[in-house]
Amino acid sequence: MNVSRITGHGLTAMALSVALLWSCLVGERLILQHANEQEARALREIQHLRLRFQSRPASSPRDPFQPAVRPKLG
C-alpha cells in the first residue's frame, strides 16, 4: 500500500531544482575565479605604477654621523 508517491510533475520540479542549484554553484566558482584574476592583475598594476613613479635619489644619502671621506694626495 503506497502512502505517497512522487508524481511526474514533482520529479520534474526536483530535477529543475537540482539543475538550478548546480548552475548557481558553477556560476559562483566562475565569478570567484574571475575576481581573483582581477585582484592579481590590479595588484601587479599597482606594483608596476609604484616602481614607475618612485623617485630615485641621484646618489645614496650620506650617514650624518660618519665623518666625511677626504681624498689623500700622493
URBEL-V263276 format. One record per helix or strand of 3 or more residues. SS is the DSSP state (a for helix, b for strand). FROM is the first residue (numbers start at 1). TO is the last residue. If there is no record, write none. Layout:
# URBEL-V263276
SS_FROM_TO, SS_FROM_TO
This chain:
# URBEL-V263276
a_8_53
